[in-house]
């Protein structure tokens, strides 16, 4: 609870009157849209996920980066484009997640991206597979202004870890994470807060007790046991854990599987934030990994124009009327 309060305190430290007013507009427009079944979109996005790169060093089986399976263009975010976007949104953005697909630390200027957003008064976070924490860069990470660092580690032994994080080294991840935590303590810093994220699968669920012990010993700030998104889940998968409390999916009684949570014709994400690909395309959420639903292009249009565009409104209308007809929603736990 203490760790969550520290993160919340940092978040509210960046919150201005204008940003708070914008959040109220978004909340009111979302609920008014739900009641009226007509999309109203007052305000501007309060959160963004921006993609530093589509490149990744691993080959995780349920990830298009790992599978090298994108149909959209791949590449690295250009600094000029990034700064242009941040300059546009800094007045209303409360949270920036510098991640979508790929491994962000493969971007050569990643920490400069963090510093730029932090300098504009934006709370920053990222997600990483933690293969790039070294004695050379841990101090740079600590001094970048990054507030939250999510580390994906889906096993407590190399044999289990590499079943999902194919090509990864658990030893490198653990050493790097401990190095970062030790240096943070040495420097007397509170940030970034370290969230250790464990995708629970049928292959690693037996290691949860050992994981809890290890994470407590090294002093991570939070441990998240997260359900795994699985493509073609209807036919079952060895990745579905036996403890269905950790699963997004349950048997449907007909020999196949279905989403545990019943889909409703609503989604706060569509009123609260968006995702920006490395080349400036705006897509509605992180489930649109291959950018099938492009709402606009920040290389040529402003975020405000895109956010209130006909394309976005039509997408929100479809969601309010029948969300099951939107492909990217069919495997969503929102």
N, C-alpha and C positions, 0 to 999 in steps of 0.2 A: 504494500500500500504506500509505503514511504517513497519507493522508487517512482510509482505512478504520479505521486504528488509533485516530485521534482520535475518530471516531464511536463506536467500540467502547468506548473509555475513558469517554466520556460515558454510554453505556448502562449500563456496569457501575457507574458512580458512583451510579446511581439504584437499583441492585439490592440489596435487603435479604435477610436470611436467609429471611424469610417468603416473599418473592417467588421466591427460588431454590428453596425447598422446593415451592412450588406448581408451578413449571415441571417439576420432577422427577415430581410426581404426574401431570401432564398427559402427559408423555412415556411414563411407564409404562402409564397407562391406554390410551393410543393403541395401543401395541404389543401389549398384552394383548388389546385389542379385535380387532386384526387377526388374532391367532393363534386366538382363540376364536370369531371371527365373531359375537360378541355385544358390544354397546356398553357399556363401562364408562367413566364420566366422573368420575374423582376430580379434585379441585382445581376451580379457577375460571378463567375466561378470562384469559390473560396479555396478550393484545393486543386492542385495539378500534379500529375505524374509526368515528368519529362524524361525521355529516353536518351541517355548519353551515347549508347551504342547497342547494336544488335549482336556484336561479337561476344563469344563466350568460350572459355577454356574447357568447359565440361560438356558432356553429352547426355543430359538427363532425359529419360524416355518420354516424359509427358510435357516437354517444353519445345516449342518450335526453334528456339535458339540452339538447344542441345541437339535436336534432330536435323539442324540445318535445313529446315523445311519451309522457310518463308516463301510466299509467292510475291510479297511486297519487296521493294528495294531494301537493301541492307547497307549499313554504313555508320559513320561517326557524326555526332552532333557538332555543328560548326559554332564557334564561340560568338561570332557576330550575330547569328540567328538567335542563339540562346539569350544573349544580352538584350536584344531587341524585344524578345518575349517578356523577359523579367521586367524590363522597364515599363512595359505596357500594363502588367498585372500587379505590380508591387503594391498599389494602393488598395487592392481588395483581396489579395491572396493571403490566406492565413497559414497554409501548409504546403510545402513543396516536397514531393517524393521524387528524388532523382534516380528513377528506376522505372523501367517498363519491361523490356526484354533485354537479354544480354547481361554481361558482367560489367558494372559501371567503372570499376577500377582499371579496366582495360582502356578507358578513355585517357589519353595522355595528360589532359588538362582537367581531370575530374575534380580535384580539390580546389582548383581555381573557380569552377562552376559553383561549388558550394560556397566559397568565400564571397562571390559576387552576390548571390541571393541573400546570404546572411547580412551583408553590408547594406542591402535594401530593406532590412527588417522583416525577413521571411523565415519562419521556422523550417528547418531542413531535415530531411531524413533520407536514408537510402537502404537498399538491400544488397547483400553480397554473399558470395560463396567463400569469402575470406581466405583466398589463396595468395593475396598480395599485401599482407601485413608484414613489414620488415622493420628492422632496427632503423633503417634510413627514413621510412615514411610515417612511422607511428606518431612522431611528434608533429608532423605536418597535419595528420588527421585530427589530432587533438586540438591543434591551433586553427583549424579551418572554420570553426563555427558550427560544424555539424552537430545537430542535437540528438538524433536517434540513428543508431546503426543496427540494422537487423541482419543477423548472421544465420545463414541456412546451414544446418548440420544434422543430417538425417540418419545418424548412426553413431554408436559409441565404440565400435570396433571397425577396423578397415574393411573386413569381410562384408559386414552389413552396410556400412556407409557407401561403398562403391557399387552396391546393387542398384542404387538410384542415382547417386552422384558419380556417374561413370566417368572415369579418367581423373577423379579427384584423389587427394591425399589427406586423410584424416589427421595425420601427424602434423602436416603443414598448417591445417586449419586450427588445430588446438594450440600449437606453439604460437602462431600469430595472434590468436585471440588472447592468450595469457600474456603475451608481450604487451599488447595494447592495454590490457587491464592493469598490469604492473606499472606501466609508464604513466597511465592516468592517475593512479594512486600516488606515484612518486611526485608528479607535478601538482598534486592537490586539486585536480579538476573534477568537475561533475559530469562533463559531457565529452563525447556523445554517450548517451545512455545505451547500454548494450542489451539488445533483445536477442536471445538465442531461440531460433525458430526450428522446430522439429516437425517435419511432415510425417504424420503417423501412417504407416502402411502395414500390410500383412507381413512384411519382411522384417520390420524393425520394432513392432509394438512391444515385444518382450524385453526390449532394452530401456523402456521408459524409467523403471526404478533406478537403474545405473546412471541414466542421463540426469535425473533429478539430483542425485548425489554429487555427480561431477560438476554440474553447473553451480551448485551451491558452494562447493569447495573452491572454485576459481573466482567466484564473486560476480557472475553476470547479474544484471539488474532485473531481468525478467526472463522467464522461460515460457514460450508459447508452444503448446501442442496443437498443431494445425491439421485439419483434414486435407486430404490430397485431391486435387482435381484430376480426373481420369477421363481420357478420351474413350468413346465407345464403351462407357460404363454399363450400358444396358445388358451386355453379355457377361458381366462379371470380370474380375481381374484379381491377380495375386496381390495387387497393391491395395485392395480393399481389406482393412483390418477386420479381424474376427470380433473385436470389441466395436460394435457399431456405434458406440458413443463417440468414437473418433472418426466416423465415416460420414460422408455427404450422401451416401447411398444406402438403400435398404432393399431387401427382396420384395418383389411385388406380388408374390404368391403364385405367379404364373411361369416361374422358371427364369425370369429375367430380373433386372434391377431398375430402380427408379430413384429420383431425388428424394431425400428424406423430408426436406422442407417443401411444402406445397407452394407452387408458384402463384404469386399474386400480381395483379395488374397495377403495380407501383414499383418505384425504385428511386430512393433518395439520391443515389449517385447521379442520376440524370439532371438533377436540379442543383447539386452541390459542387460538382467538379468534373474534370475532363482529363484526357490523356493526350500527350503530344509526342508524336514519333520523332526520331532523330532528324528527319527531314522536314519537320514543321507541320505535318498533317495532324488535325485535331480529330480524335475518335472518342466515342462516348464513354468507354470504360476499359478497364484492364482485361476484360474477357475478350475484347476484340483484338486478339494478338496479331492477326494478320491484316489489320486495318481494312476490313471489309466495308465499314460504315464511316467513310470520311465525311466529316461535317464541314470542313474547310481547310484552308492552307494559310498558316501564319507567315509564310514568305510573301504573301500578296494581300492578305486581309488582316484586319484588327480582330482581337479576341472578342470584343463586344459585338461586332458585326456577325461573327460566326456563331456566338452563343445565342443570339436572337434570330438566327437565320431561318428561312423556311425549311431547310433540310433538318435542322435540329428540332424544330417544332413538329414536323411530320413524324420524326422518330419518337418524340415524346408522346404524340397522339397515338401511334401504334402501340406503344407500351401501355398506355392507359386503357386502350380498347381490348387488346389481346396480346399480352406479352409472350405467350407461347409461340406466336408466329415469328418471333425474332430469334434467329438461330443462336446468337451468342448468349441469349438468356436461358437456353435450355439446359445448360450445365452450370448454372449460377446458384450460389447458396445465399444470395442477398435476400 
